[in-house]
């Protein structure tokens, strides 16, 4: 029997969307207010889901205490109240779009989730705008 378990989390972070090889006019045209040279912030909501077989002994797909600790250590501690462009190494040369942030989060968590389990990250940049990444 396969089941999906999920944990919600939250972090606040600032970013600027831009391509250094583009001029300001093109950056503004493509990224709009997200291209603010002084950065801007979001209150991100995150849902991390693990999908797999229920363990016969524990009844768990994954111990939620472990998932909670992984999200805190790998994601919240690394991203919360940070300027993603400046303070987070993964975004030194990667535009911190919601799509790229979701992939980075997935990559940070994947090594610590049993390989037999599927991992999915849903990142809400706003209550209406969100992205989903499952490694495929």
Number of C-alpha atoms within 10 A of each C-alpha: 8 11 12 16 17 17 15 13 15 17 18 16 17 19 23 22 22 24 16 10 8 10 10 14 9 13 19 16 10 14 15 13 14 18 19 15 12 9 16 15 16 14 16 18 17 25 16 23 20 22 17 19 16 15 12 9 6 9 10 14 19 22 11 14 9 12 20 15 12 17 22 17 13 14 20 19 13 17 21 17 16 18 18 24 21 13 13 13 11 15 18 12 10 16 19 21 18 19 16 16 22 23 21 19 23 20 14 14 20 16 9 12 15 12 10 9 17 15 23 24 25 22 26 20 20 12 10 6 9 16 17 17 19 15 12 4
